Amino acid sequence: MVTAFGIVPDFPPQEIPGKKIIRSLQLPEKFAYSDPEMTFWHQESIRRGDTIAAILARLEVSQEDKNDFLDATRGNKAMGQLKPGEVIHAETRPDGELLTLRYFYGSGEQFQAEKIDGAFELKEQSGKSNTQIQIGSGIISTSLFAAVDKADLPSSIASQMIDIFSSRIDFHRDIQKGDRFTVVYESSQDEGGKIQAGRILAVEFFNKGKSRRAVYFQPPGEKGGYYTPEGESLRRPFLMAPLKFSRISSGFTAARYHPILKRWRAHRGVDYAAPTGVPVMATADGTVEYKGWQSGYGNLIVLKHNGQYSSAYGHLSGFDRKLQKGRQVRQGDIIGFVGSTGMATGPHLHYELRVNGVQRDPSRMVMPAAQSISKKHYSVFRKQSKELVSQLDLLRNSSFAALN
């Protein structure tokens, strides 16, 4: 079937004459394969609810090879993780014999089944990828995610920026129209042709007219993290908020009209409005002190942190299944999920920061300073950060001039 469309700008549609033309096309005779040893490569997209058996059927794999393949891959991890939208690559012969099947899944992981001496041999390995350095810039008009999308950047870049600056910028209250960012990040393309955004290497974020910069550095033999160009760690003891992206529906105040009790009372915490099921993060390293039901809080988690600090998370719809009293948690770990249990009129998270058991306003607390790069790693850090900062300078001088 062939279809053609013509567009006439600024012309009333009712005045455009139309004529339908239908002509019969003589179809060629079905192609006959003359060489039984000929091979073909196919790409078959995974559909929602697909099974590998259904995919093999669409590839017209012979019943014998289909049965052999299913027996060989029974219980295989990759074949149990078929993701809609991903692609299966298969090599077959005209008679339906399956020679090779490849599937790129996860973070560049590759599954391969190859027919050798009549039997399928399975391999799982990290797929080879071509890593490149990418740059991008954007200006916020409505939201950070919308600005990242408009700049044609992967959405994971926005999530990473929130993680990087979560101890310095309150992304629920501080983001304004006109805020802007520049970013240097890694991207990779695997053998299946899929491009995936990697780690941010350097980023500059202008918020309320103030510039904040971060560079990634991994000391030899240690865990990597983000630092200011001067070497100060951006990982503070407490995150600014326990949710990645939400809005504050009720702040810390000495007098608030309670929607259920119908009277004025102090609100000794911060409420974050979010849909039921949104993951809740631990704002700092600590130990689970309490997990369970507690009157108006509903489902509640209390974490004990170093020294005099503790934090509380109320109205949860549920807890992380691994969470138990006495368990150690790390900053950013998922501990529960937003809900509306207890005295709540709708789904939200009630968050409290406590000092010696007394609730304090998180926005007014002065937290301990972050750690800096150790002296033994400082020279290496300065060399790497200087190169990354020079890229940010170049982006600042060129990209925003074009954006403005």
N, C-alpha and C positions, 0 to 999 in steps of 0.2 A: 504494500500500500504506500502511495506517495501522496504527501500533502504539502501545499504551499500556502503561505499567508502573505498578504500585502498590506502595508500600513500607509494611510494617507493622513499626514498631520493636519490638524485644524480644519477638518472637513466633516460636516454633519454626516453621520453614518447612514441616515435614511436616504441621502442623496447619492450614495455610491451604488452604481449598478452592479448587480451580482449575476454570475452565470455558473451553473454547476456542470462540470465536465467529468464524465465517467467513461473510461476506456478499458477494455479487457486487455490483460497482459498475458502473453504466452509464457507459461512457466517451463523452466528447463527440466529435462528428465532427471530423476533422482541420481545423484552421483554414485557411481559404483567404485568401491575401493579395489584397486588392482594389486596393491602391495600389502599383504597381511602383516608385514613387519613395520609398516608405517606407524609412527606414534604421534599423539596429539596432546597438547597441554590445555587444560581447561581451568577456568576460574569460576567457582560457584559460591555465591554469597550465602551466608548463614542467615536463615529466617527465624523469626520469633517462634519458639517451641520446637525448633528443628532437632532431629537426631542424626547421628552419623549414618544410620541405615537409610533415612530419607534422602540424605545428600548423595549417597552412593547410587540410589535409584535414579535421581535426576542426572547423574553422570553416566547412566546407562552401563554401569559396571555389571559384568556377568554374575549370575547367581552364585557360581562356585567361588569366585574371588570375593564376592560380597560376604559370604558365609565365613571364608577363611580370615578375612580382615576383621570381622566382628569378633571372631574367636580370639584372634591375636591381640586385640585391643581391649578385651573385656577387663574392666576395672582400671583402665588407663586414665590418668589425671587429666591430660590434655583433651581427650575425647569426651570427658565429662564436663568440660568447661567451654562448650560452644557458645560464643557470644554473638548475638544478632548484629549484623553489619560487617562482621569480619569475613575473611575470604579463605576458602579452601582451594589449594592448588593441586591438581591431579594430572598425572600422565597416564594415558590409556592407549590401547591399540584398537583398530576398527572392530574387532570381535568382542570388545568389552573387557579385555584383560586389563587389570589395574597394575601398573608398574611402580608408580611412586605417588605418595600423597604427602603434602606439606601443609602445616597449619602454624601460623605465627600468632601467639597468644601471650597475654601477660605483658611484662616489661621486656619485650624483645625476645621472649622465649620461643624456641622453634621445636615443633614436633614433626618427625619425618618417619614415614613407613615406606620401606623399599623392598620390592620383591626380589629375593635372591635365591636361586635354585628351588623355585616353586614355593617358598615360604616368605612371609613378611617379617622383616627385621625392623625393630622400632628403635628410634633414637630421639632423645630430648636434650637440647643444648641451647645455650644462649646464641641467638641469631647474630650474625655479623651486622654491624650497623655503621653508618657513615655519620660521624658526629661533626656538626658545624656550629659556629658561633653566630647567633642572630641578635639583632637590635630592634628596638621599637620604642615609640613614644605615644602619649595620649593625653588628652585634656578631659576632665570630668565635667559633664553637663548635668547628668541625672544620677548615675551611680558608677562605682569603680568597674563593675562587671560590664556595664554598657560601654564604658570608655575603652576597655580592653578589647571588646568585640568590635567596636568601631575602628580600632587601630589594627584590626586583623591579626590579633595575637591570641594564642590559646587561652581558654578560660582558666587553666591551671596557673597561669602567670598571675592573675588577680588573687587566687587563693594563696600563692606563695608570698606575694607582697603583704597580704594581711598577716600571715604567719611571721614574716621577718620583722615587721614594725608593730606587732601586737602589744609589745611592752612600752611603746613610745607614743602610738597614735590610737585613740579610741575610734575605731571605724564605725561605731554606732552613732557617735555624736559629733565628731570632729571633721568629717569629710564635708567639703563645700564645693559648690559650683566654681569652676576655674582652677581647682587643684589639678596638678599635672604630674606626670611621671616619665622617666626614661628607664629603660631596662636593657641589660645585656644578659642573654641566656643561651643555654645549649639546646640544640635540637638534633635528633637522629632519625635516619631513614633505614629501616631494616630491609632484608632481602625481599620481603613481600611488598615493598614500596610504601609502607605505612610510615608517615612522619609523626614523630612524637616529641612533644616539648619536654625538655629536661630541666635541670636545675638553673635557677637564677644565679648568675655570677656576680653581677653588680647592679644596683638600682638606686635611683634618686627619686625622692617623692617630695613634691612641694605641697605643703599643707598649711593653710592660713598664712601664706607668704613666707614660711620658714622651710628651708631645705634640709632634708634628712637623707643621708647616704648610707649604703651598706654594701659590703663586699664579702664574698664567701672565701673562707680560708680553712684548710684542714692541716693541722700540724702533723708531722710525720708520726705514724703509729697511734694517732688520737682521732677522736670524733670531730668532724668538721662543724662549722657554725658560721654565723654572720656577725661582722664587726663593723664599727665605724672606720673610716680611713685612718683614724688615729690609733686604732687598735683596741678600742673599748667594745666588749661583748654586748650585743643587743639582746642577749637572753637575760632578762631580769628575773628576780625570784618569783614575781607574780605577773600573770597576763593582765591586760587591761579589762578583759571580759571573758567569760566562760563559753561564749558562743562565737563562731566565726563571723556570722553575718546575721544581724537582727536589728531591732530597734528597742530603745528603752521606753517602756510604757508607764513606769512609775519609779521615781528616784528616791534617794535616801532623804527623809524629811521627818521633822518632829510632829507634824500634823497632817494627816491625810484622811479623807472620808472613806471609810471601808465600805465597799459595795455590797458586802454580805451582812456585816454586823450593823450597818446603817448608823454608824457613829464615827466621830473623829478620834483618831488614835495615831500614834507614831508609826512610821514605816521604816523599820531598821534594816533595810536592805535595798537592793535594786532589782526591779522586775524587767525581764527581757521578753517582749512579745515575739513568739515564733510558733510555727505549726507544730502539732503533736508529732513526736518522733524525731525531731531535729537533735543531733548528737550534742551532748553537753561535755565540755572538757574540764579537766582538773586545771585550776589556774596556777598551781605550783606543785613541786614535788612534795609528797607527804605519805601518810598512812591512813587507811580507812578506820576512822574512830567509831562511826555509826552508819548503819545501813538498814533502813526499815521505815515503818510508818510512825509518824509523830503528829498527832492532833491536826492543827490547821495547816501544817506543812505538807501533809499527805506523805507521799513517798519522799524520803529525805536521805541525803548523804552528807556526812560531816567528815572532813579531812583534817588531820592534825599535821601541821607543818613544823619546821624547825623553830625552836624558841617559843615565843608567846603567840604565834599566829595559828589560826584555824579558819576554814571556809566551809560554808553550808550551801546546799543546792536542794531547793524544795519544789513541790508540786510535780515531781517526775512521773512520767507514764510507765517507766520501767528502769531497771538497772542493767549495766553491762553484765553479761552472764558470768564473767570471770571475777567480778568484784566480790570480795568477802572481807569481813571485819579483820583488821590487822594486816591486810595486803598493802604492799608498797605500790604507789602510783607515781608516774612521771608527769611533769608539766606537759599539758597537751593531750594526755591520754583520755580516751572516751570513757566516761564513768556511768553515764545514764542518758536519758532521753526526755525531751520536753513533754510535759503533760498538763493536766488540769486537776490532779488529785488534791484532796484536802479542801481548804477554803479558797477556792479559785473559781472565778466566773468564766474563765476561758483558758486556752492553752498558753502558758508562759513559764519562764523559769524565774524563781525567786532566789537571788544570790546574796549571801552575806559574807563579809570579811570580818572576822572576830579577832580581837586582841585581848588575851587573858579572859576569853569567854564573853567579852562585851562587843556588840556590833559597832563597827566604825564605818564611816563613809569612805568607800574605796577611792573616790575621786579626790579626796582631800588628804590622803595618807602619803607620807614621804617614805618611799621604799628604799631598802639598802642599795648602794651603788653596784653596778655590774662589774664583773671581773674583766681584766685586760689581758692582752697577749703577753705570755711570759717572755722574759728577757732572752731566753735561749732560742725562741722562735721569731723574735721581733724583726731581725734583719731579713729573713726569708719573707715574712709577711709584708714588710714595707716594699720589697721588690715586686711582689705579685699585686699588691693593692695599687701601686703607682700606675701599673699598666692598665688596670681596670678603671681607675679613676680618670685616666686620660681619655678613655673611650666615653665615659659619662660626660666629660667636658666637651668633647667633640659633638656628642648628641645634643647637649644643651645649646650649643652655639648654632647648630644647623637645623635640627628637627623642629624646635619650638618657634624658630623664626618662620618656618614654612606653615606651622599650625596656626600661628597668629596672623 
